[in-house]
Amino acid sequence: MFGGFFDKLKGGLEKTRNSITEKVSEVLNLAISIDDELYEELEEILITADIGVETSIDVIGKLKLKVRQNKVKDPTEIRPCLKEVLIDILGSQENSIEPDNLPKVILIIGVNGVGKTTSIGKIAATLKSEKYKVLIAAADTFRAGAIEQLQVWSTRAGVDLIKHQEGSDPAAVVFDAVQAAKARKADVLICDTAGRLHNKKNLMDELAKINRVINREYSEAHLETLLVLDATTGQNGVEQAKQFMAICPIDGIILTKLDGTAKGGVVISIKKQLNIPVKYIGIGEGIDDLQEFNARDFVEALF
């Protein structure tokens, strides 16, 4: 990852870094020996940084093992061991916004207010800048202002928006968008969806109907479902993900608002608890502030 991007990531993780790594350094610098008390203090730091109890216990278990394997005797030398443990948990998967297979449909799901619209605009802008032909479908027809908000972002990204009236059938919007994508030979179709998780039965039926339309009308397209979570909600985001996983299969997570929270440790919790890769992270308001997630870069920026 080149300099500017890494600096942006480092800046975006400042609050999380203050809540995890600075406290870790403080504890390690003050420790006289490597003992249970030291590990308990480290575990407490991870839990308060919203890595979650279960995941924090697992991290410390793996850390003890690595410290023994590396025959570490000085507490200050635990830091690189912790970095390696976190990188191992997050995995080495390379993520790219650029699609492997064309044509592609990206279905964006998530509750209202997490940054779905913004993420769609940013993905569309990135793909457009890479010379892909992109279309957006405004299939969140229930939230007041959702279509207008998406129109603003699609205009900013310079891509066309397929929309109906507010309150119309989301699957009908997706049907029209698929026909438009085929007629205009679009490379990527990005579909916004409603986020009414409190009304789970309706949402489940709606997403199932949208999936049926895509499978029936656009079977040649490669479908990817991405769940948008707000990093500032921490462990609540993990619970949201579990509820969405019960409704439909999820291929990856977009984690937004990482720059505004000390709870960036939730990235580790998501991977450990749900085994869904975090594919993209949002670290700013700008149209180019959605980054492909890279475990090693993330941990390096964190430390």
N, C-alpha and C positions, 0 to 999 in steps of 0.2 A: 504494500500500500504506500503510495507516494506521500511525501512530507505533508502537504497541505491537508490531505484527507486525515492523516494520522493525528495532526495537531488539532483538527476539528473534533475528532473522536476523543482525544485527551481532554480538550476543553469541555466537551459534552458530558464527560464522566466525572467532572470535578467534585460534584456533591457526593456521588457514590464513593469516590476515592477518599474523601474526607471521612466518610462513615465507616469505611473498611480498612483501607491500606495504611492510612496514617495511624489509626488505632492499633493495628497489627504491629507496625514498626515500633510504636511506643512500648507495647507489651514485651516485644522481643528484645528491645534495647535494655529494658529494666530487669529482664529475667536473669537469674544467676545460673539456673540449671534447667534442663529439659525434664519436666515432671508432669504429673497429672494436673496439678494446679494451673500450669502454663497452658495445657491443652484445653482446660475448662474455660479459661479466660478467652482463648482464641475462638472457641465454640460460641461463647456469648456474643462476641463481636459479630460473627457471621449471622447469628439469629437476629440481632438488632438491625442488621443491614438487609433484612427481608430475604435472606437466602432460605429461610424456613427451618423449622426444628429438625425434621427428618433429613433434609439435605445437608444441613450443618453437621449433624452427627456422622453422616456418611463421609463428608469431606475430612473431618478430623480423624476418622478411622483410617482412611487412605493416607492421610498425612503422616500418622504415626508409623505406618508401614514403610513409607518412602524414607522417613527420617532414619529408621532402623537399617533399611537396605543401603542407604548412602553413608551409614556410620557417622551421622552428624552429631557433634558434641556441643557445638557453640549455638546457643539459641538464635543468634542473629543470622545463622546460615539456614534457618527454617524457611525463610522467605522464598528463595528459589524453588524449594520443594513444594510449597503451597501453590506457587504459580503453575508448576507442572501438573499438580493434582487437578486444578481448575481447568487447565487446557485439556486434560484427558477426559474430564467429565463433559465438557462442551463439544468435544469431538473435532475432527480435522476437516469436516466437510466444507468444500468450497461452494460458496453461494454466488450466483450471478443473476442479476435482473434480466440479462439477455436470455431469451428462450432457447432451449435445446432443440425443440421440435416445433415446426410451424404447420398449420395455424395453431394458435394457442388461445384458450379461454382462461382468464384468471377470475375466479369467483372470490369476492372480498366479503368476509363476514365479520361480525363483532357487534357489541352493544353500542347504542347511541352515545356519542361524546368521546369515543376513544381515539378519534382521528382517522376514521375510514376514508372520508372524502379527501382529506389532505393527502393521505397515503396514495390514493388512486391518482390524484393530480401529479404527485411526484414520480410515481412509477411511469405514468403516461409520458411525462416530460423527458424522463431518462431514456425511454425506448424511442421516442420521437427523435431525440438528439443522436441516437445510434442508427437512425435511418429506417426504423421499423414503421409500418403503417398501422396506426392504433385507432381503435374505436372504443368509446365508453358507453355503457348502458346504465341509465338511471333507474334501477329496479327497486330502489328504496322509495316507494311511492306514498308511504304513510307519514313519515316525519315531515312536519311543516318546514318548508324552506330547504329540504334536502336536495330537490332537483335544481333549484336556483343556485345553491352553494356549489353543486357539482358543475353547473354551467360555467360558473366563474373560473373554477380550476381547469376545466377542459379548454376554455378560451385561453387561459394563461399558458397551458401546455401546448396549445395549437393543434388540438385533435377534435374530431367531431363527436357530438353527444347524441345518442338516440334516447328520446324521452316521450312519455305520454303525460296525460293530466295527472295532477296529484290525486291519490286515492284509487287509481286504476290498478288492474291486475299485474303484479310484478312479472309473472311468467309470460304475459303477453308482450311486455316491454322487451324481455330477453328474446322472445321469438322474433320480434321485428329487428332486434339488434343482430341476431344470428343471420337473418336474411340479408341485412345490410352489409355485414362483414363478408359474406360470401360474394355478394354482388360487387362490392368495392375491392375485393381481393385483399382484405385486411390481414395483417400478420397476427395481431393480438387484439382480442376483445376483452375489455375489463368490465366486469359487472358489479355494481354496487348492490347491496341487499339490505333489507330492514334489520334492525337490531333489537327487536322487542322480545328479549329473553324472558321477561316476566309473563309473556303470553306464549309459553313454549310450544304448545300444541299447534297453534296457528303458524308459528315460525317454522316448525318442523315440516308441516304440510307444504308451506310456501317454498322452502329450500328443496324439498323432494320434487316438487312440481317444476322448479327451475332446472334442476338436474336432469329430469326426464326430457324437458324441451331441448336442452343442449345435447344429450345423448342421442335423441331421435333425429334432430334437425342438423346436427353438426358433428356427426360421429367421427369424422376425420380429424377433428380438433383435439389437441392434447389439453385436458382439463386439470387445472391446479386450484385448490381451495386454500386460501390464506386467511388466517384469523388475526385480526388487529386487536392488540391489547395495549392498555395505557400503563406504562411503567410506574407512574405515580401511585397506582392502586396496589402495587406490591402483590402480596399473597392473594388478594381478592381477584387479581387477574388470573392466577392459577385456577381458582375456583370457577371463574367464568369459562376458562378453556375446557375444564372437565365437563361443564354443562353443554358446551357446543360439541364436544367430542361425542356426547351421547346422541346428538342430533345428526351429525354428518362427519365423514372422514375429513381430517385436516392434514394438509401436506406441509404446512409451515406457519410460522408466526411472524407478524410484523410488530415490533415493539416500539411504540411511539413515546415521545416526551421524556426520553432518557436524560436530556440535558436539564430537566426541571426537577429532578428527584434524587434523593440519597438512596433510593431503593433499587438501584441498578443491579443489585445482587440477585434480583428475581430472575434474571437471564439464566443463572445457574440452576435455580429451582425449577424453572420451566423444563429445561432439558432433562434434569434428573427425574422429576416426578412424572412428566407426561411423555417423555421420549419423543417430543416433536422438535425439530430443529428451529431455532430462531434464524430466519433467513435475512431479514432486513431490520435495521434499527433507525429510528428517527431522532436526530440530535439537533433540531433547530426548526425554525419556521420557514426557511427559504425553500424554493422549489427544488434545489439540489441537495437538500439536507437529509435525504434518505440514503443510508449506506448499506452495502452488502455486508452481512455479518461474517466476521472472521474471528474464530476463537482466540488465536494467538495474539492478533492485534488488540482484541478486546481486553485480554488479561494484561498485555504489556501496557496498554493505556491506563488500565486500572492501577497498576503498580508504578 
